[in-house]
């Protein structure tokens, strides 16, 4: 409420309008509802109907909110947005929108600005601009890695344009810039054409895993009052950003938040943080959990869908990296097994409303070696030396951490983790008839994501 807030790209959920950015405090939103889409056509396949292409790009203003809580999004507005963005790379679209916001911002009229820019780069499908490919050094000799690198270069160029726009408006010296990732690099795809080119070496694992390579991401902060050149090895969780940003700008936070204010680490007024632990995962569908306390990390269950357990160096030469789809531990078979588990949980929760599927022993299994690993991250950041059976001291520490996770799982179940009725998700796709002018889509139907639950619908 204290700032004029703008967001470019979403990914916060969209089953209800209340979950979309424009209903979560932002004055303006331009971007996607889902996790990814085609970079140029902005299409994503409907999960249960792969042949149905859904346009996932939206533009909303605060004034678009209706009295019933929904957001006005007319068919003509959707068609106009499709026409104006068709085959325009999202890297350019997001950068241009953000630069426009900076150029038009009036601090005297609106006050301070909070701007979130979430690039899709370098998410799959790897489809960089040709000009960004030309900027990749010749030393990158792998085609997949070259595309991945080009998407990173494109994002860098976008950040450069935002920085230059801030300087042109004399806003740069009074702006705090936070740059961070959302998960570890994706190293593999479902087949050769979708190999993803990421690397988290020397950390183990990748995106989709609870190894350090999947959950530890790069980040930096610069701005007035921020001590430059300092590298912190303190624990920092995504929930810490809200209180930390508030602390950096002197905003009062009255709510009881899960996160910790770590602004003192950034401004040099504190040497350590109040955060001594963090829960990385509690997931019965994957049947896994992970918890860090001090320098120790406890893992329950399988940390990763195989074959994502390794340490993956950057791709070189003609190398490709993808699972054997005939292997019983392959990505495809893992997805099939996961879907069966999820269906079982949803079915049980539909018939038994008191079913608490976050019960840790049922989801993960009893305290036994077959499902427990313990690592000392200070001395073993690559997670190669399992300490659980090394001594009774380590086993006792693991048991204490396990007991803490069990309590946390019950608290989370009581709060939010109830899967309600198995909704018909097809109602989330609104059909649009494109009148012409778009190659390959002239006179055809195209879907567009839209919320399907209303505020008065039971949804926990």
ZITA-V681088 format. One record per residue. N is the residue number from 1. RES is the residue in three letters. OMEGA is omega in degrees with one decimal (none if undefined). NEAR is the number of other ideal C-beta (glycine too) atoms within 12 Angstrom. Layout:
# ZITA-V681088
n->N res->RES omega->OMEGA near->NEAR
n->N res->RES omega->OMEGA near->NEAR
This chain:
# ZITA-V681088
n->1 res->UNK omega->-177.3 near->14
n->2 res->UNK omega->-173.6 near->17
n->3 res->UNK omega->172.9 near->23
n->4 res->UNK omega->-167.6 near->25
n->5 res->UNK omega->178.1 near->26
n->6 res->UNK omega->178.4 near->36
n->7 res->UNK omega->173.5 near->37
n->8 res->UNK omega->-173.8 near->38
n->9 res->UNK omega->-171.3 near->40
n->10 res->UNK omega->-179.4 near->35
n->11 res->UNK omega->178.1 near->29
n->12 res->UNK omega->-174.6 near->29
n->13 res->UNK omega->-175.1 near->23
n->14 res->UNK omega->178.9 near->36
n->15 res->UNK omega->175.5 near->26
n->16 res->UNK omega->177.7 near->27
n->17 res->UNK omega->-179.0 near->34
n->18 res->UNK omega->-178.5 near->25
n->19 res->UNK omega->-178.6 near->22
n->20 res->UNK omega->-174.2 near->36
n->21 res->UNK omega->-174.6 near->37
n->22 res->UNK omega->177.2 near->36
n->23 res->UNK omega->-179.7 near->27
n->24 res->UNK omega->172.4 near->23
n->25 res->UNK omega->-178.8 near->23
n->26 res->UNK omega->178.9 near->32
n->27 res->UNK omega->-177.3 near->29
n->28 res->UNK omega->177.7 near->32
n->29 res->UNK omega->172.5 near->40
n->30 res->UNK omega->179.0 near->36
n->31 res->UNK omega->-171.2 near->40
n->32 res->UNK omega->171.4 near->39
n->33 res->UNK omega->-175.9 near->39
n->34 res->UNK omega->-176.7 near->32
n->35 res->UNK omega->179.4 near->24
n->36 res->UNK omega->176.7 near->32
n->37 res->UNK omega->175.1 near->35
n->38 res->UNK omega->-175.4 near->28
n->39 res->UNK omega->-171.2 near->37
n->40 res->UNK omega->178.9 near->24
n->41 res->UNK omega->177.4 near->28
n->42 res->UNK omega->179.8 near->41
n->43 res->UNK omega->174.5 near->35
n->44 res->UNK omega->179.9 near->34
n->45 res->UNK omega->174.9 near->22
n->46 res->UNK omega->-172.3 near->26
n->47 res->UNK omega->-177.7 near->18
n->48 res->UNK omega->179.3 near->17
n->49 res->UNK omega->-173.7 near->15
n->50 res->UNK omega->-178.5 near->11
n->51 res->UNK omega->179.6 near->12
n->52 res->UNK omega->180.0 near->24
n->53 res->UNK omega->-175.6 near->29
n->54 res->UNK omega->177.1 near->38
n->55 res->UNK omega->-175.4 near->40
n->56 res->UNK omega->173.4 near->38
n->57 res->UNK omega->-172.3 near->43
n->58 res->UNK omega->175.7 near->41
n->59 res->UNK omega->-176.6 near->34
n->60 res->UNK omega->171.8 near->37
n->61 res->UNK omega->-179.2 near->21
n->62 res->UNK omega->-179.1 near->23
n->63 res->UNK omega->-179.2 near->11
n->64 res->UNK omega->-178.3 near->25
n->65 res->UNK omega->179.9 near->25
n->66 res->UNK omega->-179.3 near->18
n->67 res->UNK omega->179.9 near->8
n->68 res->UNK omega->177.0 near->12
n->69 res->UNK omega->176.0 near->21
n->70 res->UNK omega->-178.8 near->23
n->71 res->UNK omega->-178.9 near->33
n->72 res->UNK omega->179.0 near->23
n->73 res->UNK omega->-174.7 near->32
n->74 res->UNK omega->179.1 near->18
n->75 res->UNK omega->-179.5 near->20
n->76 res->UNK omega->178.2 near->15
n->77 res->UNK omega->178.5 near->21
n->78 res->UNK omega->179.4 near->31
n->79 res->UNK omega->178.1 near->28
n->80 res->UNK omega->179.5 near->19
n->81 res->UNK omega->176.7 near->28
n->82 res->UNK omega->-178.3 near->35
n->83 res->UNK omega->-175.1 near->25
n->84 res->UNK omega->-176.9 near->20
n->85 res->UNK omega->-175.3 near->33
n->86 res->UNK omega->179.6 near->27
n->87 res->UNK omega->171.0 near->23
n->88 res->UNK omega->-174.7 near->23
n->89 res->UNK omega->-176.4 near->32
n->90 res->UNK omega->176.6 near->43
n->91 res->UNK omega->178.9 near->37
n->92 res->UNK omega->-177.9 near->28
n->93 res->UNK omega->-177.4 near->35
n->94 res->UNK omega->179.2 near->41
n->95 res->UNK omega->-177.8 near->35
n->96 res->UNK omega->179.0 near->24
n->97 res->UNK omega->-179.0 near->36
n->98 res->UNK omega->177.9 near->35
n->99 res->UNK omega->178.2 near->30
n->100 res->UNK omega->178.3 near->23
n->101 res->UNK omega->-179.9 near->34
n->102 res->UNK omega->-177.4 near->31
n->103 res->UNK omega->-175.8 near->21
n->104 res->UNK omega->-176.2 near->19
n->105 res->UNK omega->177.8 near->30
n->106 res->UNK omega->-177.0 near->15
n->107 res->UNK omega->-179.4 near->17
n->108 res->UNK omega->-178.5 near->8
n->109 res->UNK omega->-172.7 near->10
n->110 res->UNK omega->-176.3 near->20
n->111 res->UNK omega->-179.5 near->17
n->112 res->UNK omega->-178.1 near->25
n->113 res->UNK omega->170.8 near->33
n->114 res->UNK omega->-176.1 near->31
n->115 res->UNK omega->176.6 near->37
n->116 res->UNK omega->177.8 near->35
n->117 res->UNK omega->-177.1 near->40
n->118 res->UNK omega->179.6 near->34
n->119 res->UNK omega->172.4 near->39
n->120 res->UNK omega->177.1 near->40
n->121 res->UNK omega->-2.7 near->37
n->122 res->UNK omega->-179.0 near->38
n->123 res->UNK omega->173.9 near->38
n->124 res->UNK omega->0.0 near->33
n->125 res->UNK omega->-175.5 near->31
n->126 res->UNK omega->-174.9 near->35
n->127 res->UNK omega->-178.4 near->30
n->128 res->UNK omega->172.0 near->39
n->129 res->UNK omega->179.8 near->29
n->130 res->UNK omega->-178.7 near->15
n->131 res->UNK omega->177.8 near->15
n->132 res->UNK omega->175.3 near->29
n->133 res->UNK omega->-179.3 near->24
n->134 res->UNK omega->-178.5 near->16
n->135 res->UNK omega->-178.6 near->22
n->136 res->UNK omega->-179.4 near->28
n->137 res->UNK omega->179.4 near->14
n->138 res->UNK omega->-179.5 near->11
n->139 res->UNK omega->174.7 near->12
n->140 res->UNK omega->-169.6 near->24
n->141 res->UNK omega->178.1 near->17
n->142 res->UNK omega->-174.2 near->25
n->143 res->UNK omega->-179.5 near->24
n->144 res->UNK omega->-179.7 near->37
n->145 res->UNK omega->178.1 near->36
n->146 res->UNK omega->178.4 near->30
n->147 res->UNK omega->177.7 near->35
n->148 res->UNK omega->-179.4 near->37
n->149 res->UNK omega->179.7 near->34
n->150 res->UNK omega->177.0 near->33
n->151 res->UNK omega->176.1 near->38
n->152 res->UNK omega->177.0 near->33
n->153 res->UNK omega->179.9 near->29
n->154 res->UNK omega->177.1 near->37
n->155 res->UNK omega->177.6 near->35
n->156 res->UNK omega->-180.0 near->24
n->157 res->UNK omega->176.7 near->28
n->158 res->UNK omega->178.0 near->35
n->159 res->UNK omega->177.0 near->27
n->160 res->UNK omega->178.9 near->18
n->161 res->UNK omega->177.5 near->27
n->162 res->UNK omega->179.3 near->34
n->163 res->UNK omega->179.5 near->26
n->164 res->UNK omega->177.9 near->19
n->165 res->UNK omega->177.1 near->29
n->166 res->UNK omega->179.5 near->29
n->167 res->UNK omega->-179.8 near->19
n->168 res->UNK omega->179.0 near->15
n->169 res->UNK omega->-177.0 near->23
n->170 res->UNK omega->179.8 near->13
n->171 res->UNK omega->-171.0 near->26
n->172 res->UNK omega->-175.5 near->19
n->173 res->UNK omega->179.7 near->16
n->174 res->UNK omega->-178.1 near->17
n->175 res->UNK omega->172.0 near->29
n->176 res->UNK omega->-179.7 near->33
n->177 res->UNK omega->176.7 near->28
n->178 res->UNK omega->177.5 near->31
n->179 res->UNK omega->-179.1 near->23
n->180 res->UNK omega->174.6 near->23
n->181 res->UNK omega->179.8 near->27
n->182 res->UNK omega->176.1 near->26
n->183 res->UNK omega->179.0 near->30
n->184 res->UNK omega->-178.2 near->32
n->185 res->UNK omega->176.3 near->41
n->186 res->UNK omega->-173.7 near->38
n->187 res->UNK omega->-174.5 near->44
n->188 res->UNK omega->174.8 near->40
n->189 res->UNK omega->-176.4 near->32
n->190 res->UNK omega->178.1 near->24
n->191 res->UNK omega->-173.9 near->19
n->192 res->UNK omega->-176.7 near->20
n->193 res->UNK omega->-178.2 near->16
n->194 res->UNK omega->172.5 near->26
n->195 res->UNK omega->-162.5 near->32
n->196 res->UNK omega->167.4 near->39
n->197 res->UNK omega->-178.6 near->42
n->198 res->UNK omega->175.3 near->39
n->199 res->UNK omega->176.2 near->35
n->200 res->UNK omega->-178.8 near->37
n->201 res->UNK omega->10.5 near->22
n->202 res->UNK omega->177.9 near->20
n->203 res->UNK omega->-177.7 near->34
n->204 res->UNK omega->173.7 near->36
n->205 res->UNK omega->-175.3 near->44
n->206 res->UNK omega->172.3 near->40
n->207 res->UNK omega->-176.2 near->36
n->208 res->UNK omega->-178.8 near->37
n->209 res->UNK omega->174.1 near->41
n->210 res->UNK omega->165.9 near->42
n->211 res->UNK omega->-178.5 near->43
n->212 res->UNK omega->178.2 near->33
n->213 res->UNK omega->179.2 near->36
n->214 res->UNK omega->-172.0 near->36
n->215 res->UNK omega->-179.7 near->38
n->216 res->UNK omega->-174.0 near->37
n->217 res->UNK omega->176.4 near->22
n->218 res->UNK omega->177.5 near->18
n->219 res->UNK omega->169.8 near->23
n->220 res->UNK omega->179.7 near->21
n->221 res->UNK omega->174.0 near->32
n->222 res->UNK omega->179.4 near->23
n->223 res->UNK omega->-179.4 near->25
n->224 res->UNK omega->178.9 near->19
n->225 res->UNK omega->-179.5 near->21
n->226 res->UNK omega->179.7 near->29
n->227 res->UNK omega->-177.3 near->21
n->228 res->UNK omega->171.7 near->14
n->229 res->UNK omega->-178.7 near->11
n->230 res->UNK omega->175.9 near->18
n->231 res->UNK omega->-178.0 near->13
n->232 res->UNK omega->175.1 near->26
n->233 res->UNK omega->176.8 near->15
n->234 res->UNK omega->174.0 near->27
n->235 res->UNK omega->178.6 near->32
n->236 res->UNK omega->-179.8 near->33
n->237 res->UNK omega->-177.9 near->30
n->238 res->UNK omega->179.1 near->26
n->239 res->UNK omega->179.0 near->19
n->240 res->UNK omega->-175.4 near->33
n->241 res->UNK omega->-177.6 near->28
n->242 res->UNK omega->179.6 near->25
n->243 res->UNK omega->179.7 near->30
n->244 res->UNK omega->177.2 near->37
n->245 res->UNK omega->177.7 near->32
n->246 res->UNK omega->178.9 near->25
n->247 res->UNK omega->-178.7 near->31
n->248 res->UNK omega->-176.2 near->33
n->249 res->UNK omega->177.4 near->29
n->250 res->UNK omega->178.4 near->16
n->251 res->UNK omega->179.7 near->22
n->252 res->UNK omega->177.1 near->12
n->253 res->UNK omega->-177.3 near->22
n->254 res->UNK omega->-178.1 near->9
n->255 res->UNK omega->174.1 near->11
n->256 res->UNK omega->-172.8 near->7
n->257 res->UNK omega->175.1 near->18
n->258 res->UNK omega->-175.0 near->21
n->259 res->UNK omega->178.8 near->26
n->260 res->UNK omega->175.4 near->30
n->261 res->UNK omega->179.8 near->31
n->262 res->UNK omega->-179.3 near->35
n->263 res->UNK omega->179.9 near->35
n->264 res->UNK omega->177.3 near->26
n->265 res->UNK omega->-176.1 near->29
n->266 res->UNK omega->-178.0 near->36
n->267 res->UNK omega->178.1 near->25
n->268 res->UNK omega->179.5 near->15
n->269 res->UNK omega->177.7 near->17
n->270 res->UNK omega->-179.3 near->21
n->271 res->UNK omega->178.6 near->14
n->272 res->UNK omega->-173.0 near->17
n->273 res->UNK omega->174.7 near->27
n->274 res->UNK omega->-179.9 near->22
n->275 res->UNK omega->179.1 near->28
n->276 res->UNK omega->179.9 near->17
n->277 res->UNK omega->173.0 near->25
n->278 res->UNK omega->175.9 near->35
n->279 res->UNK omega->-179.0 near->33
n->280 res->UNK omega->-173.4 near->34
n->281 res->UNK omega->168.5 near->37
n->282 res->UNK omega->-170.3 near->36
n->283 res->UNK omega->-178.9 near->32
n->284 res->UNK omega->-179.9 near->34
n->285 res->UNK omega->174.8 near->30
n->286 res->UNK omega->-175.6 near->30
n->287 res->UNK omega->-179.2 near->30
n->288 res->UNK omega->174.3 near->36
n->289 res->UNK omega->178.4 near->39
n->290 res->UNK omega->-173.7 near->42
n->291 res->UNK omega->176.8 near->40
n->292 res->UNK omega->173.2 near->34
n->293 res->UNK omega->-173.2 near->28
n->294 res->UNK omega->-178.6 near->20
n->295 res->UNK omega->-177.9 near->21
n->296 res->UNK omega->179.0 near->34
n->297 res->UNK omega->178.1 near->46
n->298 res->UNK omega->176.7 near->48
n->299 res->UNK omega->175.7 near->41
n->300 res->UNK omega->-179.2 near->44
n->301 res->UNK omega->-179.1 near->33
n->302 res->UNK omega->-176.8 near->33
n->303 res->UNK omega->-172.0 near->37
n->304 res->UNK omega->167.0 near->38
n->305 res->UNK omega->-179.3 near->36
n->306 res->UNK omega->6.1 near->24
n->307 res->UNK omega->-177.8 near->26
n->308 res->UNK omega->-175.3 near->36
n->309 res->UNK omega->-173.0 near->28
n->310 res->UNK omega->171.5 near->27
n->311 res->UNK omega->-168.3 near->25
n->312 res->UNK omega->176.1 near->37
n->313 res->UNK omega->177.3 near->20
n->314 res->UNK omega->177.5 near->26
n->315 res->UNK omega->179.0 near->32
n->316 res->UNK omega->175.6 near->19
n->317 res->UNK omega->-178.9 near->14
n->318 res->UNK omega->-176.0 near->13
n->319 res->UNK omega->170.0 near->21
n->320 res->UNK omega->-176.5 near->22
n->321 res->UNK omega->179.6 near->34
n->322 res->UNK omega->-176.7 near->28
n->323 res->UNK omega->170.2 near->33
n->324 res->UNK omega->-173.2 near->18
n->325 res->UNK omega->176.0 near->21
n->326 res->UNK omega->179.4 near->10
n->327 res->UNK omega->-179.1 near->15
n->328 res->UNK omega->179.1 near->16
n->329 res->UNK omega->-174.8 near->21
n->330 res->UNK omega->179.1 near->23
n->331 res->UNK omega->-177.2 near->34
n->332 res->UNK omega->179.7 near->24
n->333 res->UNK omega->176.5 near->21
n->334 res->UNK omega->179.7 near->29
n->335 res->UNK omega->179.1 near->21
n->336 res->UNK omega->179.4 near->17
n->337 res->UNK omega->179.7 near->22
n->338 res->UNK omega->-179.6 near->23
n->339 res->UNK omega->178.1 near->18
n->340 res->UNK omega->179.3 near->15
n->341 res->UNK omega->179.4 near->23
n->342 res->UNK omega->179.4 near->22
n->343 res->UNK omega->179.0 near->17
n->344 res->UNK omega->179.5 near->22
n->345 res->UNK omega->-178.9 near->30
n->346 res->UNK omega->179.6 near->24
n->347 res->UNK omega->-179.2 near->17
n->348 res->UNK omega->-179.5 near->22
n->349 res->UNK omega->176.6 near->26
n->350 res->UNK omega->-175.9 near->18
n->351 res->UNK omega->-179.2 near->14
n->352 res->UNK omega->-173.8 near->14
n->353 res->UNK omega->179.7 near->15
n->354 res->UNK omega->-176.9 near->12
n->355 res->UNK omega->-179.2 near->23
n->356 res->UNK omega->-173.3 near->25
n->357 res->UNK omega->175.1 near->33
n->358 res->UNK omega->176.1 near->33
n->359 res->UNK omega->-170.5 near->27
n->360 res->UNK omega->-179.0 near->38
n->361 res->UNK omega->179.9 near->24
n->362 res->UNK omega->-176.4 near->19
n->363 res->UNK omega->-172.9 near->33
n->364 res->UNK omega->-176.3 near->34
n->365 res->UNK omega->-178.5 near->22
n->366 res->UNK omega->-178.3 near->18
n->367 res->UNK omega->-178.9 near->23
n->368 res->UNK omega->-172.5 near->18
n->369 res->UNK omega->-174.6 near->19
n->370 res->UNK omega->-176.5 near->14
n->371 res->UNK omega->-173.2 near->26
n->372 res->UNK omega->174.2 near->34
n->373 res->UNK omega->179.4 near->39
n->374 res->UNK omega->-178.1 near->36
n->375 res->UNK omega->174.0 near->37
n->376 res->UNK omega->-173.0 near->27
n->377 res->UNK omega->178.4 near->31
n->378 res->UNK omega->-175.9 near->15
n->379 res->UNK omega->-177.9 near->14
n->380 res->UNK omega->-177.5 near->23
n->381 res->UNK omega->179.4 near->24
n->382 res->UNK omega->175.7 near->24
n->383 res->UNK omega->-179.9 near->38
n->384 res->UNK omega->-175.4 near->21
n->385 res->UNK omega->179.6 near->20
n->386 res->UNK omega->-175.2 near->23
n->387 res->UNK omega->-167.7 near->30
n->388 res->UNK omega->-177.7 near->31
n->389 res->UNK omega->-175.5 near->17
n->390 res->UNK omega->179.7 near->19
n->391 res->UNK omega->177.3 near->12
n->392 res->UNK omega->179.5 near->12
n->393 res->UNK omega->179.0 near->16
n->394 res->UNK omega->179.7 near->24
n->395 res->UNK omega->177.9 near->23
n->396 res->UNK omega->176.9 near->18
n->397 res->UNK omega->179.0 near->27
n->398 res->UNK omega->179.8 near->35
n->399 res->UNK omega->177.6 near->23
n->400 res->UNK omega->179.8 near->22
n->401 res->UNK omega->177.8 near->37
n->402 res->UNK omega->-179.6 near->35
n->403 res->UNK omega->177.7 near->21
n->404 res->UNK omega->178.3 near->27
n->405 res->UNK omega->179.7 near->40
n->406 res->UNK omega->177.9 near->30
n->407 res->UNK omega->179.9 near->20
n->408 res->UNK omega->-178.3 near->31
n->409 res->UNK omega->178.6 near->32
n->410 res->UNK omega->179.7 near->22
n->411 res->UNK omega->179.7 near->19
n->412 res->UNK omega->179.7 near->26
n->413 res->UNK omega->-179.2 near->26
n->414 res->UNK omega->-175.4 near->16
n->415 res->UNK omega->-166.5 near->15
n->416 res->UNK omega->-166.6 near->13
n->417 res->UNK omega->173.5 near->26
n->418 res->UNK omega->176.3 near->24
n->419 res->UNK omega->-177.6 near->29
n->420 res->UNK omega->-177.7 near->18
n->421 res->UNK omega->179.5 near->18
n->422 res->UNK omega->-173.5 near->17
n->423 res->UNK omega->174.7 near->20
n->424 res->UNK omega->-173.8 near->12
n->425 res->UNK omega->-179.6 near->23
n->426 res->UNK omega->178.8 near->18
n->427 res->UNK omega->179.2 near->19
n->428 res->UNK omega->-179.7 near->29
n->429 res->UNK omega->177.6 near->31
n->430 res->UNK omega->-177.1 near->28
n->431 res->UNK omega->176.8 near->23
n->432 res->UNK omega->175.2 near->29
n->433 res->UNK omega->-176.8 near->20
n->434 res->UNK omega->-171.9 near->30
n->435 res->UNK omega->179.5 near->18
n->436 res->UNK omega->177.9 near->14
n->437 res->UNK omega->179.2 near->16
n->438 res->UNK omega->-179.5 near->26
n->439 res->UNK omega->178.9 near->14
n->440 res->UNK omega->-179.1 near->16
n->441 res->UNK omega->-177.2 near->25
n->442 res->UNK omega->176.6 near->15
n->443 res->UNK omega->-179.3 near->13
n->444 res->UNK omega->178.9 near->19
n->445 res->UNK omega->177.7 near->20
n->446 res->UNK omega->178.4 near->35
n->447 res->UNK omega->175.5 near->30
n->448 res->UNK omega->179.1 near->37
n->449 res->UNK omega->173.2 near->41
n->450 res->UNK omega->178.0 near->32
n->451 res->UNK omega->-177.6 near->33
n->452 res->UNK omega->176.8 near->23
n->453 res->UNK omega->177.6 near->27
n->454 res->UNK omega->-176.0 near->17
n->455 res->UNK omega->-178.6 near->19
n->456 res->UNK omega->178.6 near->12
n->457 res->UNK omega->179.5 near->18
n->458 res->UNK omega->-179.7 near->14
n->459 res->UNK omega->-177.8 near->21
n->460 res->UNK omega->none near->17
